[in-house]
Amino acid sequence: MFRPIASPAPSRRLPLLRHLPARLLASLGLRRQRLALARLDDRLLADIGLTPDAARIESERPVWDAPAHWRG
């Protein structure tokens, strides 16, 4: 009797690699936004409801430290 040829198991890395370009673009965008936040003066920060300390803390966060709801 003939046995069917088993197909290779799908790679577990494939889903991660498929989303890599989108994740890189999102990370670059997040970094750009945090740099822009760091350049705002006190008046503009007050307009968006942030204190200078809160803006400094947010702008110093590493790019991989994104809010959970952004990571999808």
C-alpha positions in Angstrom: 0.0 0.0 0.0 1.0 3.5 -0.5 1.3 6.0 2.3 0.3 9.6 1.7 3.1 12.0 1.8 2.8 14.2 4.8 3.1 17.9 4.2 5.7 19.7 6.3 4.4 21.4 9.4 3.8 25.2 8.8 6.5 27.3 10.3 5.6 29.1 13.5 7.7 32.0 12.5 5.8 32.8 9.3 3.0 34.8 11.1 5.6 36.9 12.8 7.6 37.5 9.6 4.4 38.4 7.7 3.6 41.2 10.1 7.2 42.4 10.5 7.0 45.3 7.9 3.9 46.7 9.5 5.3 46.4 13.0 8.5 48.2 11.9 6.5 51.0 10.3 4.4 51.4 13.4 7.5 51.5 15.6 9.1 54.1 13.5 5.9 56.2 13.6 5.7 55.8 17.4 9.4 57.0 17.7 8.6 60.0 15.4 5.6 60.9 17.6 7.5 60.7 20.8 10.3 62.9 19.4 7.8 65.5 18.3 6.2 65.4 21.8 9.6 66.1 23.3 9.9 69.3 21.2 6.5 70.8 22.3 6.7 73.8 24.6 4.7 74.2 27.8 1.9 76.1 26.1 1.3 73.4 23.5 1.5 70.7 26.1 -1.2 72.5 28.1 -3.4 72.6 25.0 -3.3 68.8 24.8 -3.6 68.3 28.5 -0.1 67.1 29.4 2.3 68.4 31.9 6.0 68.8 30.9 6.9 66.0 33.2 4.3 63.6 31.7 5.5 64.5 28.2 9.1 64.0 29.1 8.3 60.6 30.6 6.4 59.5 27.5 9.0 60.8 25.1 11.8 58.9 26.9 10.0 55.5 26.7 11.7 53.0 24.4 10.0 52.3 21.1 9.1 48.7 22.0 7.1 50.0 25.0 3.9 50.7 23.2 0.5 50.7 24.7 -1.2 47.3 24.5 -4.1 48.5 22.5 -1.6 49.7 19.8 0.0 46.3 19.5 -3.2 44.6 18.3 
